[in-house]
Amino acid sequence: MCLLNSTKGLQMMAAEDKKRVVIVGGGIGGAFVAYSLQFVADVVLIDQKEYFEISWAGLRSMVEPSFAERSVINHTDYLPNARIIASSATSITDKEVFVSDGSSVPYDYLIVATGHKENIPKSRTERLGQYQAECEKIKSADTILIIGGGPTGVELAAEIAVDFPEKNLKLIHRGPRLMEFVGVKASQKALDWLTSKKVEVILQQSISMQALSEGVYQTSGGETIAADCHFMCTGKPIGSQWLKETVLAKSLDIHGRLMVDKHLRVRGFKNVFAVGDITDLQEIKQGYLAERHAHVTSKNLKLMLAGANESRLATYKPGSQLAIVSLGRKEGVAQLPFITISGCIPGLIKSGDLFVGKTRKELGLAP
């Protein structure tokens, strides 16, 4: 009853005071904050695209384009009570956000959730078409080169190896082992699995993208690799370049990440939060942690909107070194706090539906 009354009170207050919460970035963190706050504040989501994407489902969509029908979701589908601005933010002052379409949006509270910089289509239709084109690219190739042996490269290699076992797959990685963000055991289990599927893994070498010649790739070790196509799975830059000439510039660390306090507020500000990969939190950068950031931030903003004392604000505790990497549709590698396992059990946890149904339900949508 108390929670119900509190929610009603917040809804009435939002209608009367029109406290505006502006969220920049529509990935996991930004989407969940917007969804949680849309009925208790005047929420504006600024995102370069018109849709939210369940990011960890993208690699499955490359081999099964129809999978993207559920994982690529128009913002308007789960945000009926928020304003969507499908454009890029260009600058921030202590009162408003400037947008590339020439407009500006004043805010009472601001959440920065721009994650990593990506070049992806603006509309959902274009994104679905992109997955269809990537699948055709895979189907038409005999030899495929994957550049980068982090979780993205490993999962993409696994998806292709399972769905298209006849393909000649090569994965090249500049590091001494795959997925260096996890422990040695998990790396080795992933390598063993890929090798068992006849994926050729080349470690401690890189590819010069300036020296491509009709499907011939030059490695840093002086070797050549012939392939019909390639997929870049290397790290993407932090999406904070645009912040360097803004009021938040002094809150960026040397890596371009926003420094946050225990409540996920940007250091030096009481009304600005950051969530997701753009934060300086010492933890593995993963989608489920961005969702946790969003839940803590939403809770704190609801408390602040209700005029609660700062001592009541929720504290975020960085996540443990937990990671689950899917290996095709039925298997996976899981690094848990006290054990690392591979095979069907981690596959049952993640690999079948890749948490798509669960994520859709959390956004109020049919699974």
N, C-alpha and C positions, 0 to 999 in steps of 0.2 A: 504494500500500500504506500509506503514511504517513497519507494522508487517511482511508482506511478505518479504520485503527487509532484515529485521532483521533476519528472519529465514534462508533465503538464505545465509546471511553473516555468521551465526553460522555454517551452514553446510559446507561452504567452509573453515572456520577456523578449524573445527574439522578434516577435511580431511588433512589440511596442518600441523597443530600443533600436532595432535594426543593426545590431552589432554585426559587422561584416567580417567574415573569415575568408581570406583569399588563399587558395592553394595553387602553387606553381608546380606543375608536373603531374601527369595522370598515369603513372605506373602503379605498382602495388601499393606503396606507401601513400601516395597522394589520393588514389582512388578510395582506399579504405577510410581515410580521414574524411573525405568529402561525403561518403556514404553515411558515416556515423553522425555527422553534424548537420546534414541537410535540413532536418526538421527542427533544429534548436538554434539556428543562426542563419544569417543571410550569406549563403555559401556561393562563392565564385571559383570555378576550376579553370585555370589557364593551362592549356596543353597544346602542343604543336600538332596533335592529331585529334580526330573526332572520336576515338575509341580507346578503350582500355584493353590491354592484352595480357592474358595469363602467360607471362614470359617463359616460364619453364616448359610450356607446351609447344613452343615454336618449332623445336627440332622434330617432334612427331609430325607436325603439320607439313614439314618439308617432304616427308615420305608418304603422308596420307593427308592431302589437302583438305578433305572434308572434316578432319579433326578441328581445323581452325574455325569452323562454323560455331562451335561452342566456346572457344577460347579467345576469340576476338569479338568484343562486346562494345557496341556504341555506348558512349558515356550517358546518353539520354535514357538508355534502357534501365540503368540502376540508379540514376540521379534525377528522378522526376521533379524534385524540389530544389534543384541547384541551377545556377546559370553557367553555361559552358562557353568558354571563349577558345575556339580552335585556332590558336595562333601562338607564337613564341613570345615569352617575356623577354624584354631587352634591358630593363634597368629597374632598380628599386630605390626609393627614398624612404625616409622614416614614416611616410604617410601613404604612399601609393606605389603601384606597380605599373610600369610602362610596357606596352605591348607592341609587337611589330606591325600590327594593323593600324597604328597611329593613335590608339585609344590609351587611356590610363584608368586604373581601377583603385580607388581609395580602400584602405583596409584598417580594421581595428586589430585584427590578429592575422599573422602571415605564417604559412607553412611552405618551406622550400623542399621540394621532393623531385629534383630534376635528374637524379641518378647519374647515368652515363650518357654521353652524347651518342645519338644514333641517327642515321639517315633512313627513315622509313616513311612509307606513304601516308598522306593525310587522312584518306578515307578508308573505311572498313572494306569497301568493295575493292579498292586498289590493293589493300593488304592481302585479301583472299586471293586475288589474281596473282600476286607475287608468289604466294606459296604454290599455286598451280604451276607457275613457270619454273620454280626451283625443282619441283617434282619431275617435270618434263626434262629438265637438265640432267637430273640424276638418271632417269630412265634411258636417255639417249647416249649416255657415256659408258664406255667400257672400263676405263681407268679413271678413278677419282682421287684427287689429292686434297687432304684436309690439313690446313695450316694452323697449328696451335693445339697443344695437348692439355689444355685446362679442362674443366668440366664440360664446357660447350663442345669442344672438339671431340672429347671422348664419347659424349652422349650422341653426337651426330654420327660418328663412326659406327657406334653400336646400332643406331636406328637403321642406317643403310645396310649394315652387315646382316641384320636380321630380316629386313624386308626385301633386300636385293642381294642374296648370298652369292650370286654369280658375278658381281662386280669386283674388279681388282681395286682394292682400297689401300691407300697409303696415307699415313698420318705422320707429319713431321713436327717436332717440338724442340724449341731451343734449350729447354732445361734438361737437367740430368735425369729427371723422372716425370711421369705424367702427374697432373693435378697436384702441383706442389703446395697447394693450400691445405691439403689433408696430410695425414701421416703416411709413412713409408709403406705400411702394410696395405692400406687402401690403394695406394698408387700401384703396388705390385699386383694386387688382385685385379685391378682394371687392366693392367698390361697383359696379364696371363689370359684374361677373358678375350681381349681383342686378338691376341696371338692365336688363340684356339679357333677363332673365326676367320683365320687367314688374313687378318689386317696386318700389313707391314708397318711397323712403328719405327721411326727413325728419330733418335734422341740426340740432343746437343748439336743440332744443326738448325739453320733457319733458311728462309727463302728470300731472295732479293726480288721484290715486286717490280723493280725498275728494269730487270733483265729478262723479261718474258719474251718468248719467241715461238709463236704458233704451237702452243701446248707443250713447250719444253721449259722446265723450271730449273734454275741454277741454285744449288745449295751453297751455304757458307763454307762447306767442306770441299767445294770444287767439283762436286758430282752433278749430274744432270738427271732430272726425273721427267719422263714423258707422261702426260696425263691429258685426258680430253677436257676436263674442267677442274676447277678448284673452289674450295669454300674457305673463306677467312674466318677463323675462330680464335683470333687473338684478342687481348684485352682492349676495351674501349675507353677513351678518355673520360674522366669525371665531367659531368655536365655543369661545370661551375665557371667556365671561362667568362661568361656574361656577367658574373658577379664581381669581377675584379675592379670595376669602375663604379661600384655602387656603395651604398651605406654599409653593406655587409663585408666589404673588402678586408677589413682588419680582423674579421672573424674566420678567415680562411687560413688553414695551416699550410705548410710548405708543399704539401701534395695536392692542394686545391680543394681540400675537404672542409666542410663547415664544422667548427669546434662547437660541441654542445655540452650542456651541463647534465646533471643526473636526471633532470626532468625533460630532457630533449629540447630545451630552449637554446637558441644560438647564443653563444657567450657574448655578453655585453648588452643583451636585449631581454626584456621581460615579455614581449608580445610576439616574438618571432621564434618559430620552431623549425627544426629540420628533421627529416625522416629518410630512411633508406640508405642507399650506397653513398650518398653525398656527405654523410656524417663521418666524423673522425673516430667513431667507436672502434675499439680493438676487438673485432670479431669477424668471422667469415662473412663476406657479403653475399647473402642469400635472400631469396624472396620471402621465405617464411619469417625471417627476422625483420624485414621491412614491414611486414604485416603487424608484428609485435610492436614496432615503433609506432605504427599508426594507432593501435589500440591505446597505448600509454598516452600519446599526444591527444587523442580524442577525449580520453578521460580527464586529462588536465585542463583542456579547453572548456569542457562542460563545467568543471569546478570553477574556473575563472569567470565564465559567463554568469554563473550563479553567485559570484561574489565571495567565494570561499577563501578562507585564509590560506596563505602560501604553504603553511606547514602541512596542509592536507594533500598537496600535490603528489601524484604517484611518481615513484622512482623507477627508472629503467635499469635493469641489470644486464650487461652484455651477455649474449648467448654463449653456450658452451661449444666446444669444437665438434658439433654434431653435423654430419653431412650424409645425404643419401644421393647417390648418382645412379640413374637408371641405365641399364644395359639392355636396350631393346624393350620388348613388350612384357617380358616375364621375369627378367633377372635384374640384379642391381648390386651395388657395393654400398654398404652402410658403415660409416665411422661413428660409433657410439661412444659415450664417455669411458667405458671400460673394456670395449671389445670392438673389433672390426670384423664384419662378416660379409660374405658375398653369396650370390645365388638367388634362389626363389623367395626367401623370406623378405629381403629388402625389395625384391621385385613385387611382392604382394602389397607391400606398404605404398610404393610409389608408381611403379612402372606401368601398371594396367591403364589407369585413367589419368595418371599424372596429377592427381588432386584437382582436376578440372571441375568435377561435379561438386566437390566440397567447397571450392572457391566460389563457384556460382551461387550456391546456397547461402554462403556468408554475405553475398551482395543482394540477397533477396530475390534471386532468379531461380527458375526451374533448373535442376541439375542437368 
